[in-house]
Every structure is written in structure tokens, then in C-alpha cells.
Amino acid sequence: MKKIQDNPFKFTPSVILFPLLSVLSLWIVFWIENHYHLDFGHYGIYPRTGFGLKGIIFSPFLHGDLEHLFNNSVALFVLLLFLRYFYREQSVTVVIVGILFSGLGTWLIGRPSYHIGISGLVYALVSFIFFKGIFTKYFRLVAVSLTVILLYGGMVWYMFPEVGKNNISWEGHLFGFLTGFVLSYFLKTPQFDKAIHYDWESPDFNPENDPFMKNFDENGKFAPPPKPEEVVKEYFNSSIKVIYDFIGIKKD
């Protein structure tokens, strides 16, 4: 088994660049739309229609106003930074699957209107980071899980139909959260598996004192030592002479 380092986390430029470029792409699209007076709303998800399927890919880049964009940008930057640093090997998979399945879920059960925004991915990230830390039982990841739930735990209330009255796409939030949970359960993180350490790996290992190694001779052949002879213990000792008489049974 591959040995796990005491600290499997490594800071690289991608830890900053990955979330930074992701957020920057949202702002570029928003700037183009407003600067040139365009309306990209029809590229959003329109549930249960063929033309609405394209929104699964394009809707994360679209936002209705500056407040919508700003709120999603801050959360996305923080969560992607956590994801890239603590789950580097799984980060791209989580982002792609989070976007696709949160969008697909919105397309399946969403209300008949255009759904836009990257909040589905945000919910997938919150769910994945929280549950994965709990499942791994690695103390540093558990601390990250608690940090995320302290920062964004209140988001859970926006996964229910009641908030839909405020033009919030609770369907995307719900499926994003479910996607993150499923990913946290099935997506493997071997970098956090506990390493198996054998006695012979220890620097002070002495094969002459190892019970298993004593079964081999100098040439490496299996030659277990003979079993010790069984010793029959006498449980009754007495200096008094005992005479036994056998009394037969008389037959009628």
C-alpha cells in the first residue's frame, strides 16, 4: 500500500488560480451582457424542454443582477479554494459533476421559467466538503467541514419550495446539495487512507526476535522448530497407601 504523508496537503498556484479564474469568468460574462446590452437569459435552464437543456452548461455563467453575482462569487471563491487545497485530486470531478447534475435536476423538476446562476454548484461544494470531511474522519478535514458549516450552514433553508416565492431556484440548490452528498460518499480519497505499518518496517526491527522469522533457517527455508513435548502433571500426590477392593455385582 502506498504510504500516506503526515501532511497530504500541498499549496500550489492552482489553489488560487482555480477559484480566481472561475469567478473571473462569471464577471466577464456579466460585463459583456451589460456593456453591450445583451440578454443571455434564454441560455438558462428551462425545465423539461429540449431547448432548455443547453442551460445545464451555460446557466452557471449567467446572473440576474450584481447582487446575485456578488453573493455567488464570494461563496464560490472560498469553496473552490478549500476544494482545490484539501481535495486536489478530486476537485475537477466534483466541479464538473456538480454542475451537470444540479442542472439536470433543475431541468427535471424545476418550475417553467428560466433558471440561471452557479448556486447549484455552490451547494454541491458545501455538501461535498462537509460530508467528505465527516466520512474520512481525518481530523483536519473534519475541522474544514465544521468551518464550512459555520460559514454556509444557513444556506440549507434555501433548498425548500417556500423560498421559490422569492424567485430563488430552490430546485438547483436541492439537487446541488444531493449531488455533493452522493459524491462525498462514492468518490474515493485514497490520499487520506491510513497507512499500514508492519513491524519489519521499523528501523530497530530484529528478525531473530520475531516469532514468524524463527520458522526459517539460515538458508531461508521453512523449518519450524519442533513442538515441545507435553508434560503430564500429577494432580494427586500422597504418601498414604491406598488399597482398592473390587466388589463384584451378584446376579439373581
Secondary structure, 3 states (H helix, E strand, C coil): CCCCCCCCCCCCCHHHHHHHHHHHHHHHHHHHHHHCCCCCHHHCECCCCCHHHHHHHHHHHCCCCHHHHHHHHHHHHHHHHHHHHHCHHHHHHHHHHHHHHHHHHHHHHCCCCCECCCHHHHHHHHHHHHHHHHHHCCHHHHHHHHHHHHHHHHHHHHHCHHHHHHCCCHHHHHHHHHHHHHHHHHCCCHHHCCCCCCHHHCCCCCHHHCCCHHHECCCCCECCCCCCCCCCCCCCCCCCCCCCCCCCCCCC
